[in-house]
Amino acid sequence: MGYHDVAVRIGPRWNPGNDAIWSNAASCLKNAGLGVVIDADGLFMTDVWNAHSPSLAIAGENETREVLLSNCIARAAQIASSVVTFSVGCRNDEEESEAMLKRVADSLVRLVVTAERNGVTIAIKPFLGSAIETSSHFDRLLQWLPPQIGQSDSLGWAADIACMARRGELPIGDRLERDATRLKCIYLSDIAHGQGGDQRFGHGELSIHRIIAAIDRLPFDGPVIAKVEGHGDAGLAIAKEAIELIGIR
């Protein structure tokens, strides 16, 4: 269909511990000539009653989350993935933000070392409700890291366009340009006022053409992933709409 990259989100089936499925994926992706992004924000990964993954920001959860992310990095190396994206996880509103930032930073030091050793890039995805919600929060987090870690080419951020719009990070093009040198992946998505989740391209409120034009002006050659969650019943119509609306870059 013309796509250059695909994103694979981990989950109970796409668990980093499942050797067979990742070996098969490596073979299929190589044959298809596709690049791949691993989205490490899988649901129900550690608890069948809790959709959310453990948080790097919360004591008692951060170690479990760090192990999961380390395993994702290893799988990324196996399938020649360009980048592993993830949110740091939920914040604890009863704890000072500095304590949470230190906890996240301590884990990132080890994760960046693991990523460098495996030739993989990791990208923090600011997300609503996360301890890192905006690109500005990502900039603040970098200040908590040792210079050799914070400046590593193996560490960056991933932009979720829908989340940026909902958080008021506007104009989106200006925000992307401000942190373009650390930008590793873009999840392109649309929103509609009063409705949760992503909207199908052409059915939401964002000017996708203007956002694409802004992306084209950036010093950025990483993957741009069309993200339209919650509309699986539409099947390949979603991919067709995306191609017709935004074209293949």
N, C-alpha and C positions, 0 to 999 in steps of 0.2 A: 504493500500500500504506500510505500515511500518513507516510512518512519525510519529514523537512524538509531534510536535508542528506545528501550523499554524499561519500566520500573517494576521490580519484584518486591512486594511487601511480605515480610516474614509473617508467619502465622503457625497455627498448630500443624498444618500440613507442610508448609515451607519453613519448618523449624531448622535452625542452623545445625542441629544435631542429627538431621536425617541425611546420611551419606548418599543414599541412592538417588534421591530427588535432585540433589545438587550436582552430582556427577552427570546425571542425565541433562540437567539444565546447561551445564558447561558445554556438552556436546552439541545440543540444539542451537545454542546461541552462536557458537563458533561456525556451524554450518550456515546459519542465517546471516552471518556478518553483522549482527546487531551489537551495539553497545548496551550496557545494562547498569542501572542504578539500583542499589539495594535500599529499600525503605525499611528501616529498623523499628518503625512504630507499629508493630504488629499488635493485634488484639488477642486477648485471652492466652497470653504466652506463658504465664506462670500460675494462673488461677482461673478455673473454669467459671467462677462466679464473678470475676472482675475483668472487664474488658481492657482496662488500662494496664500498660506495662509499668513495672517498678520505676521509681524516679531516682535520678542521680542526685537530686537536691534533698532527699529525705533520708535521714538516718534510719538504718535498718532495711532500706530498700536499695541504697546506692550500690552496694557490693553485688547484689543479684543483677542489677541493670548493667553494671560494668562488665560482668562476665558474659552476659548476653551480647553486648556490643562487641566485645573482643572476639566472640565466636562469629559474629557477622563479618568482621574484618577479615577473619581467616577464610570465610566462604567467598568474600569478594575477591580475594587473591586467587582462589581456585577457579572462579569463572571469569577472571579478567575484568571485574567490575571497575568502572572509573571512579565511583564514589559511593559511600555509605552515608545516608542522611538519617537524622533522628532528632526529635525534640528531647530536651534534657528531662522532661517529665514534670509532673505536677509539683507545685510549691506547697509548703506548709505555712498557712497564714498565721500560725501561732508562733513562728520562729522568725528571728531577725534575718533580713535578706542577706546580710554579710556572711552569716554562718552557712546559709545555703550556697552562696556563691563560692565560698571556700571549699565546700564539699564537692561541688561540681568541678571546680578547678583541679582539685587533687586527683579526681578520676580522669580528667582530660589529659593530665600530664602522662599518665600511664597509657591511655588510649592512643594518644598521638605517637608515642614511642612504638606501640604495637603497629599502628598504621604505617609509620615510616619503615619499619622492618619488613612489612609485607608489600610495600609499594602501592599502598591504597590511600585515598583521600577520604577524610571524614568531614561531614558538613552538618553543623547544628541548624536545625529548622525551628526558628521562632514560631511559637504556636499559642493560641489563646488558652489561658489557664495554666500554661507552663511557667516554670521559674524564669525562662527566657522567652518573653512574649514578642519582642520587637527586635529589629536590627540594632537599635540603640542599646538594648539590653545585651546583645551580643558584643558590641563594642566595649561595654562596661566589663563584661566577663573577661575579655582579653587582658584587661589591666590586672587581673588576679593571677595571670599565668606568668611563669618565668619567660623572659624574652625569647629564648630559643624554642620554646613551645608555642607561644603566641604568634611568632613570626614564621612558623613552619609552613611550608607549602602543602603539607598533608592535612592542614586544618583550615576550614573556612565555614561559610554559612550557606544555607539553602533557602531560597525565597519561595514562600507559598503565597501566590498573588491574592487569593481569596482572603487569607488570614491578614495580609497586609491591609487590604481594603477595610475589613471589619474592624481592625485596630486603629484605623485612621492614619495609616502611614501613606499620606498623599502629598503631592502627586507621586504615583508609583514609580514612574520613570526616574524622577529626581532621587528618590530613596535608593533605587537600585544603583544609580550612578555613583552615589556617595560612597557605597561600600563595594563597588564593582571589582576591586582588586582581590577581595576575599570571597567573592561569589563563586560557588562551585556547581550549583544546580538550581534550576528554576522549575517550580511546579506551576504551570499555567492553568488557571481555573477562573470560574465566574461565580457571581453571587446574585441574589435577588433579595430586596428589602423584605424583612419579616419572615424569611424562610431560612432554615438552617441547611447546612450542607452545600455541596457544589451544585451549580446549575449547568445544564447542557449549553455548549457554545451556541450563541445566537439567541438564547432564551433568558439571559441574565441582564445585568445592568452595566457591567463594565465595558469600556470601549476596548475590546480585544485588539482591534487593528492598531490603535494608538500605543497599546502596551507592547505589541510585537515590534512596532517601529522604534520604540524606546530601547527594547532589547537589542535590536540590530545596531544601534548606535554605541552600545557598550563595548569595552574591550573584554569581551566574554565569548568563549567558544565551547563552553560546557554544554551538557544536556539540558534541553527544555522538554519537560514532560507534560503532556496534556492530561490533567487530572479531573475526572468527572465521576466522583464517587456517588453511589446511591442510585444509579440509573442503569444497572446491569441488565434490566429487562429490555432495554433498547438495543442491546447487542452491538453489532458493528456499525449501526447507524450513528453512534457517537463518534467513532473514528472518521466516518465519512463526513459528518458535519464539521469536525475539526479541520479536516483537509480542505473542504470547500471554503470555510470561513477564513482560516489563517494561512493556508498553503503550507508547503514543505520548504523550510529554509535551507 
